[in-house]
Amino acid sequence: MRAITIPEPGDADSLVLDEVPDPEVQAGQVLIDVVAAGVNRADVMQRLGHYPPPPGASEYPGLEVSGRIAAIGDGVEDWQVGDEVCALLDGGGYAERVVAPVEQVLPVPRGVSLVDAAGLPEVTCTGWSNVFLVANIQPGQVLLVHGGSSGIGTMAIQLAKAVGAHVAVTAGSQAKLDVCRDLGAEILVNYREEDFVERVRELSNGHGADVILDNMGAKYLARNVDVLATNGRLVTIGLMGGRTGELDMGTLLAKRGAVIATSLRARPVTEKAAIVAAVREHVWPLVEAGAVRPVIHSRHPLEHAAEAHREMEASGHIGKILLTT
């Protein structure tokens, strides 16, 4: 099969389309003929040599795919060859075929094309696990999403809005903020021109943010704590703004706040299975009802993976970038 390999870490041109052996399906797995794969920041970090795959995972990039089941391993009962699915992966999605643990496989929701379904697993599992399972957002509370126009951001906005939360976002352009508003965000902050702490406080009548979904890490740590509401929860899922920051424990203590750091890729299958099951139960009905949808920015052929990575690194995209086989 064809797959994107990374012979040496480097810039986007270090992604190489190569002929590699087909993966072999094992017990408890399904083999998927890939139709499309989602492109994620984690793939860029892996390409740069900063985010190696967890032990036992494919060395090829790609954390989510959509496609058709080509073969079924021993012990798999609920799927058949030919079923259209999407899947959360540990790696290997930038390829024509990939194996996935059956616990991480989802049906393509009604109303979503097979290609666009590749943009769902990572953002729905990340959004639901962090905003709902970890931070326990409640109706009427305020969610602040940094990078609101990203794939994860566009999904988090819709999910929070669907359960009756109020959503604030930061983004770097008016065009991005306009999309966030159309998806349901009510407080819109251009981080290049405004201070999000001041704006969120002002537009929430001094309340602040009950939950913050943060992809920046150190750069925003102090200000995130400042804007937390009483009993607020800061959930950090990325380090685009650095690894080491200073935390004012007095401020956090006075607010009875929590700072939580989470990741998805390296979790064991049992934990991912629980997240995927929750997404299928709670998110898939919202998608099929039209209340939540994948926001797709662009689709590139697999052989143009370098172009897709350059597009992601330029940060002008809104929603998901996909590769098609």
HELIX and SHEET records of a PDB file:
HELIX    1   1 ALA A   12  SER A   14  5                                   3    
HELIX    2   2 ARG A   41  ARG A   47  1                                   7    
HELIX    3   3 VAL A  102  GLN A  104  5                                   3    
HELIX    4   4 ASP A  116  GLY A  119  5                                   4    
HELIX    5   5 PRO A  121  GLY A  127  1                                   7    
HELIX    6   6 TRP A  128  VAL A  134  3                                   7    
HELIX    7   7 GLY A  151  ALA A  162  1                                  12    
HELIX    8   8 GLN A  174  LEU A  183  1                                  10    
HELIX    9   9 PHE A  196  LEU A  203  1                                   8    
HELIX   10  10 GLY A  217  TYR A  220  5                                   4    
HELIX   11  11 LEU A  221  VAL A  227  1                                   7    
HELIX   12  12 MET A  249  ALA A  254  1                                   6    
HELIX   13  13 VAL A  269  HIS A  282  1                                  14    
HELIX   14  14 TRP A  284  GLU A  288  1                                   5    
HELIX   15  15 LEU A  302  HIS A  304  5                                   3    
HELIX   16  16 ALA A  305  ALA A  314  1                                  10    
SHEET    1   A 2 ARG A   2  THR A   5  0                                        
SHEET    2   A 2 VAL A  16  GLU A  19 -1                                        
SHEET    1   B 5 ARG A  97  PRO A 101  0                                        
SHEET    2   B 5 GLN A  29  VAL A  39 -1                                        
SHEET    3   B 5 GLU A  64  ILE A  72 -1                                        
SHEET    4   B 5 GLU A  84  LEU A  88 -1                                        
SHEET    5   B 5 VAL A 105  PRO A 107 -1                                        
SHEET    1   C 4 ARG A  97  PRO A 101  0                                        
SHEET    2   C 4 GLN A  29  VAL A  39 -1                                        
SHEET    3   C 4 LYS A 320  THR A 324 -1                                        
SHEET    4   C 4 ILE A 296  PRO A 301  1                                        
SHEET    1   D 6 ILE A 187  ASN A 190  0                                        
SHEET    2   D 6 HIS A 166  ALA A 171  1                                        
SHEET    3   D 6 VAL A 142  HIS A 146  1                                        
SHEET    4   D 6 ALA A 209  ASP A 214  1                                        
SHEET    5   D 6 LEU A 228  THR A 236  1                                        
SHEET    6   D 6 ALA A 258  ALA A 261  1                                        
END                                                                             
